[in-house]
Amino acid sequence: MALNEGLPLLEDAVLLHELNHRINNEFASAISVVSRAAARSSSNEVKVALANVTELLHRYADVHRALQVPEANTTIDISAYLRGLCLSLSRSRLDQLAIDLVLAACPLRLQSEQCWRLGMIVNELVTNAARHAFSGGQGRIRIELTQAGAFVTCKVEDNGAPPREVHEGRGLRIVRNLAKALNGHFEQRYGSEGSVSVLAFPYGVNPS
């Protein structure tokens, strides 16, 4: 979801929390419908298939919860925040494709709004890599978060195949908008051994 760059996160908080609440309710409703259908079925094969669907919906709901906007005006350990997000991404999308997700992040407290925006960026980059870089599944995506002086750097790299044609879709436009909201700089490079995305933004600066 793209945010209006001209509106501070605090002004959007009520709308975002309401939207998240509605999405959570929709997940719960879908899970309930599938579970009832499984209970009514007399076929073990159907029960197993629907149980797998229910489990997948639970995992997608976990990713959504991991990406919810944290409480405003607080600080969060970004390494713990990203660990929770990476676990949800692995369970919901990557494990079934045999894609390993590796996180190397130093303990670092960031403002809640910065953590949320960074989490959205990481989610988009990991999802894009899983969809486009590994046509046959299997591979590795590595996330590295470091601090050097006044800047935080987040690097997401994969060992998948580079795209035949490089074009910027909606996902990367969202990433660039989120990076801009962090007062940061984003770049993406492709090579024979995969792709590397690098985001650098000021440490301890209020996002716009």
N, C-alpha and C positions, 0 to 999 in steps of 0.2 A: 504494500500500500504506500503510495507516494503522499508525502505531507506537503501542505502549503508552506513554502519556505518563508513567507512573510509573517507567519504566526508562530510565536514561541510555543514550546511544548506545553508549558503550563496552561495556556489558553485552550489547548486542544485536549487536555487531560480528561475532562468530563466526557467528551465525545468518544475518546479512545477507550476509556474504561467501559462505557456503555456498549460500544461495539464489541469489545472483548467478551463482555458478559453475554451478549446475544449469540456470539459464535460458540462460546462454551455450551450454551443451552442447545444450540443446533447439533453439536457433537453428541451431547448426552441423549438428545431425541433420536438421532440416527442409530446410536448404539443400542438404545432401548428397542427400536423397531426391529433391528437385525436379531437381537437376542430373543425377542418374542417369536420371530419367524423360526428360529432354530429350535425353540422349545416345542413349537407346534408340529414340526416336521417328524415324520416317522422314519425317514431315511438317515442312516448313520453318515452316509457320504455327504448329504446336504448339511447335517449338523456340523460336521468337521469343517466344511467349506465356509459356513456362516460364522463359525467360531474364529476362523482365520480372519474373516472380514472385521469382526468385532475387535480382535486384537490389533489389527492395523489401524482402525479408527481410534482406539485408545492411544496408540503411538503418535498418530497425527495430532491428537488433542494435546499430548505431552509437549510436542514441538511448539504448538500455539501458546501453551501456558509459559513455556520457557522464553517466548518472545514478547510477553506482555510487558507493558510499561511499568517499571518499578515505581515505588513511592518517590514522589518528587522531593527535591532538596535534601537528598541523602547521598552518602557515598557507599559504594559496593566494591567488594573484591572482584575485580574483573576476571581473575583466573578461575575462581569458583563459579562465576556466572557463565563463563564459556565452557567449563567442564560440564555443567548441567545441560547446556544447549547441545554440545557435541554428543553427549550420551543419548539425548532424544533423537538427534539426527541419525545417529548410527542405528538405533533400534527401528526407526520408522522407514528409512530409505536405503542406508548404505549396506547394512549387514546382508540383506537379501541379494545384493549385487556383488558381494565379496570385495567391497571397497573398504580399506582400513582408513580410519580417521585418527590422526595423531595430533595431540595438542601439546605445545611447549610454551607455557606462559608463566612469567614471573609473578609472584604476589604483588598486586598493585591496586590501590584503591582509586576509583574514578567516580565522578559524579554519576548519579543514577541515569540521567539523560544521556550521558556519553556512553555508558554501558549498553543502554538499550539500542542506541543508534549503531554502535559497533556490532552488537549481536545481530541486528538486521542485515548489516553488510556481510558478516561472516556467513549467515544463513543463505543469503543470495548467492555468494560465491561458491559455497560448497554444493548447493543444489544445482547450479549451472554446470559445475565440473562433473557431478554425478550423471547429469543428463546428456552432456555433449562430449565429454573427453574420454569416456569409457564405453565404447560401443558394444563390447563383448563382456562388460563387467570386469571385475578384478582390477585392483590398482591401489593407489595410496594418495590421500590428500593430507597435507601437513599444514597446521596452523601454528605460527610462531608469533608471540607477543613479547615485545621488549620495550624498555624505557632507556633513553639516552639523553641525559640533560633535560631540556625543556620539552622534549618530544616523545610521544609514544608511537611505536611502529608495529603494525600488524601485517604479517605476510602470510598469504594463502597460496600454496603451490601444490601441483598435482603432477603425476607422471603419466598422464594420459596423452592421447593423440591431439596435436594442435588442429584447430578448425581449418577446413579447406579455404573458406572465405571468412575474413574477419569483418563482422558488422555489429554495431551496437544496438542491442534490443532494449526492451523496456526494463529488464532486470538490471542491466548495467547503467541505464539512466537513473534508476532509483539509487543504485550504489553511489553514483557521482553526486546526486542531490544530498544523500545522507553524509557523504564525505564533506561536502561544502558546508553543511549544517554544523559539522565538527570543526570548522575552520581548517580543514585538512586538505591533503593532496593525495589523489589516487592515480595509480598507473597500472597497466596490465601488459605483460610481455608474453610472447609465445616463442617456443623453441622446439627443437627436435625431441627433447626429453620431457616436454609438458609445458604448462603455463605457470606464470608467477604473477600474483596480484599483490601490490604493496600499497598500504594506506599509512600515512604519517599525519599526525595531528598534535596540536599543542597539549601538554599535560597541565591540568589544573586550570584550564580556561573555560569559562561558561560558554556552552554552545549557544549559537544564535537562534 
